[in-house]
Amino acid sequence: MRTVELLLDEAAESAVREAWRRLADAGLPSQARHRSPTNSPHLTLAACPELTAPIRWELAEVAAALPLPVRFTGVVRFERPTSVLAWALDCDAALAGLHRRVWEAVASDSPPGTLSPFHAPGRWSPHITLGRTRRAGAFADRHLPGLLPAPPMPARLVTLRSYDTGTGTVEVLEPCP
């Protein structure tokens, strides 16, 4: 699979990495424990089996719309099949529109049934993962507000990239020339 992701500006990335560090120091699941050089704070927009030429063309147009200012809205937890702790992002009109463009691009040239329904417009919950684990309820009953720094304000999404889950490589998706 190939993900389509957005990376944060340098200051916002630093704030997320600080949250990762604090979770790890507290003995909680944290993205800081993932030592892969490709591990960066990111917002996943979609995932598809392959980035075909038509998908790449559409994504190059999306990349040209960056940077995009975003607003963090606070801590959110998900329990699906893993426990996830994240900072949620406001899905304002600009972010929702960009996400819809990415979804339509990957859906236009992917086999039926290969896209995650969690990424579909209307079901997608924009967030930056702070920690995740397969242990159900790992973040329940924790005093997280005192542990985590404040989410970064302001923040911008600045780079579109794709992660190849098969090869473990990252590709920056450049804007149209």
C-alpha positions in Angstrom: 0.0 0.0 0.0 1.0 3.6 -0.5 -0.2 6.2 2.0 -0.8 9.9 1.1 0.3 12.1 4.0 0.9 15.7 4.9 3.9 16.8 7.0 3.9 19.7 9.5 6.0 22.8 9.5 9.2 22.6 11.6 7.8 24.3 14.8 4.7 22.1 14.8 6.8 19.0 14.2 9.0 19.9 17.1 5.9 20.3 19.4 4.6 16.8 18.3 8.0 15.2 18.9 8.1 16.8 22.4 4.7 15.2 23.1 6.1 11.9 21.9 9.1 12.3 24.2 6.8 13.0 27.2 4.6 10.0 26.6 7.7 7.8 26.3 9.2 9.2 29.5 6.0 8.4 31.3 6.1 4.8 30.1 3.1 5.2 27.8 2.9 4.1 24.2 4.6 6.8 22.0 5.5 7.3 18.4 9.0 8.2 19.7 9.6 4.4 20.1 9.4 3.9 16.3 13.1 4.4 15.3 12.5 4.2 11.6 14.1 7.2 9.7 10.8 7.6 7.9 8.9 8.1 11.2 7.7 11.8 11.2 4.6 13.5 12.6 2.1 13.4 9.8 -1.6 13.6 8.8 -2.7 10.5 6.8 -5.2 11.5 4.1 -5.6 8.2 2.3 -3.9 4.9 1.3 -4.1 3.1 -2.0 -2.5 0.0 -3.6 -0.4 2.0 -6.1 0.3 5.6 -7.1 -0.6 5.4 -10.7 0.1 8.1 -13.3 -3.4 9.6 -13.0 -3.3 9.6 -9.2 0.2 11.2 -9.3 -1.1 14.0 -11.6 -4.0 14.9 -9.3 -1.7 14.7 -6.2 0.8 17.1 -7.9 -2.1 19.6 -8.1 -2.9 19.1 -4.4 0.8 19.6 -3.5 0.6 23.0 -5.3 -2.0 24.1 -2.7 0.5 23.9 0.2 1.2 25.2 2.7 -2.1 25.0 4.4 -2.7 26.5 7.9 -4.4 24.2 10.4 -5.7 24.4 13.9 -5.3 21.8 16.6 -8.5 21.2 18.6 -7.2 19.0 21.5 -6.6 15.4 22.5 -8.6 12.6 20.9 -8.6 8.8 21.5 -9.5 6.1 19.1 -10.1 2.4 19.9 -10.1 0.6 16.5 -8.3 -2.2 16.5 -5.5 -0.4 18.2 -5.5 2.2 21.0 -4.5 5.6 19.5 -3.8 8.9 21.3 -3.7 11.9 19.0 -4.1 15.6 18.6 -7.2 16.3 16.5 -7.2 18.9 13.8 -10.1 21.2 12.9 -11.6 19.9 9.6 -12.3 23.4 8.3 -13.4 23.9 4.7 -9.8 24.2 3.3 -8.6 21.0 5.0 -11.8 19.1 4.1 -11.5 20.3 0.5 -7.9 19.2 0.2 -8.8 15.8 1.7 -11.6 15.4 -0.7 -9.3 16.1 -3.7 -6.9 13.4 -2.4 -9.7 10.9 -1.8 -11.1 11.5 -5.3 -7.7 11.1 -6.8 -6.9 7.7 -5.2 -10.5 6.5 -5.6 -10.4 7.3 -9.3 -7.7 4.8 -10.2 -7.8 2.1 -7.4 -9.5 -1.2 -7.6 -12.9 -1.3 -5.8 -12.7 -2.3 -2.2 -9.0 -1.4 -1.7 -9.5 1.9 0.1 -9.9 2.2 3.8 -13.4 3.4 4.8 -11.8 5.4 7.7 -10.3 7.7 5.1 -13.5 8.4 3.2 -14.9 12.0 3.3 -17.4 12.2 6.1 -15.7 9.4 8.1 -12.1 10.7 8.1 -11.0 12.2 11.4 -7.9 14.4 10.8 -5.3 13.9 13.6 -1.6 13.6 14.3 -0.8 10.4 16.2 1.0 10.8 19.4 1.0 7.1 20.6 -0.5 3.8 19.5 -0.6 0.3 20.8 -2.5 -3.0 20.4 -3.4 -2.9 24.1 -7.0 -1.9 24.3 -7.6 1.0 26.7 -3.9 1.9 27.0 -4.7 5.6 27.4 -7.8 5.3 29.5 -7.8 6.8 33.0 -4.5 8.6 32.4 -4.0 12.3 33.3 -2.9 13.3 29.9 -3.6 17.1 30.0 -0.9 17.6 32.6 1.5 15.3 30.8 1.3 16.7 27.2 2.5 20.1 26.1 -0.1 22.4 24.5 -0.7 21.6 20.8 1.3 23.8 18.4 -0.4 27.1 17.4 -0.2 28.2 14.7 0.6 25.2 12.5 0.9 24.5 8.8 0.8 21.4 6.6 3.8 22.0 4.3 4.8 18.8 2.4 2.8 16.0 0.6 4.5 12.6 0.8 3.8 8.9 0.3 5.0 6.0 2.4 5.3 2.6 0.7 4.4 0.0 3.2 6.1 -2.7 1.1 9.5 -1.2 0.8 9.5 1.1 3.8 10.5 4.1 1.6 9.1 7.6 1.5 8.6 9.8 -1.6 7.9 13.5 -1.5 5.1 14.3 -3.9 6.1 17.5 -5.7 3.7 20.2 -7.1 3.1 20.4 -10.8 5.9 22.3 -12.6 
